[in-house]
Amino acid sequence: MAPAAASGGSTLPSGFSVFTTFPDLLFIFEFVFGGLVWILVASSLVPWPLVQGWVMFVSVFCFVATTTLIVLYIIGAHGGETSWVTLDAAYHCTAALFYLSASVLEALATIRIQDGFTFRHYHENIAAVVFSYVATLLYVVHAVFSLIRWKSS
């Protein structure tokens, strides 16, 4: 099973080959940038609690789900079943849509607070927007390649 996963086959990798196969390598970057979004949004001031709540929900949900998936892949919980390929594609498509909506809302909130908050809070929000869009891009790329893997399984 490992040679098929390493050569870009339609199965999910298990063990530490998760860190050497594409698109599964993106888990690491999704984890890092999602964590940065979570930290920055938690420490920043957003004038609309509903916006901050949605962005926090998305970043925490995706952080926890990504961590759970990568651990399950490492321990080989999928057992080579194709239903896990479907789960992987569905999760990454959902995460990409969630992060896109959260990124747009965070950018809108940041534009609105330009004059009303301190320089430090404004720059924290800008960093949160940038990292949120990077996380969105990572999830979109992972979703596209997961859909390709799903289609070929």
N, C-alpha and C positions, 0 to 999 in steps of 0.2 A: 504494500500500500504506500509506503513512503516514496518509492521511485515514481509512482504515478503523480503523487502530490508535488514532488519536487520538479517534475517535468511539465507542470501546468495542466495536469489532468483534471477531471471533473470531480474528484473527491477532495474532501477536506483533509488537511494535514493533521497529524497528531504528534505529541511529544514536542521537542524543541524545534522540529522542522517548521512549526508555525512562524518562527522568527526568520526563516530563510525563504519562504514562498511568497509570491505576490498573488493576490492582494492582501494576504493575511499579515504580511509585514506591516501594513498600515495600521493594524491594531495598536502598535506601540505609539505611533504619532497621534492617533485619535485619543488615546489615553492621556498623553502629555498635553495636547492642546485643549482637550475637553476639561482637564483639571485646571489649566490656566484660566479658562473662561469661568469656571466655577469659582475660583479664588478671586478673580478680579471683579466679578459681578457681586459676590458676597461682600467685598470691601468697598465697593463704590456706592455712590448715592444716585438713585434714579428717581425722578419726580413722580413717577406713576408706579405704585406698588404692584399693580396687576402685571405690568410689563416685566418688572424685576422678578416677580413670582414665576412667570412663564419661562423666562430665560434660565432662572435657577432650576426649575423643574426639568427642563430639557437637558441642561448640562449635567445635573446630578443623575438623572435617569440614564442618559447615554454613557456616563462615566461608569456607573454601576453595571449596566448591561454589557458594556464592552469588556470590563474586567471579568465579569462572570463568563462570557463567551470565550475569552482567551484562556481562562483557567480550565474550562470544560474541554477546549480543544487540546490543551497541553496534556491533560490526563487521559485523553482519548475517549471521552464519554460518548461521542457520536458513533463509534463503532463502524464507521464507513457507510452508514445508512444515508440514502439520498434525501430523506426528510430533513436532515440537518442542513443540507445544501439549500433547501427551500427556506428553512428558518433563517439562515445566514443572509440570503438575498432579501427576504422580507424585512428583517431587522435593519439592514443597512439602508434600504429604501426609506423606511419609516424614519430612521435617525437623520437621514439627509433632509427630508422634508421638515422635520421638527427643527433641526439646526438652521435651515434656511429661514423659517418663520421667526425663530429667536434672533437671528442675526439682523434681519430687517427691523424688527421691533427695537432691538438694542441700538441700532444705528439711528433710528428715528428719535429715540429718547436722548441720545447723545447730541444730536443736532439741536434739540429743543432746550437743552441745559447749557448751551454754550455761554450764555451771558449770566446765568443765574447762580452758578456754583464756582467754587474755587478752582484755581489752575490745576491743582493736584487731582481733584475729583474728576475734572473734565478729561485729563490725560489718562486716568484709570479707565474711564468709560471708552475712550478711543482705543486703548489697548485691548479692552474686552471685545470691542467690535472687530478689530483686526483678527484676534485669535479666534473669534467666533466664525468669521468668514473662512479662515484657514481650516478650522474643524469641519465646516460645511463642505469645503472642497474635498477634504480627505474622505468624508463619508460618501460624497457623490462618486468619487473615483472608485471607492471600495464597492459601492452599490452597483456600478456599471460592470465591474469585473466579476462581482458575485452573480449578477444576472447572466453574464456570459457563461460562467461555470454552471449555473442552474440550467441554462438552456442546453448545454452539452451533456448534462447528466441523465 
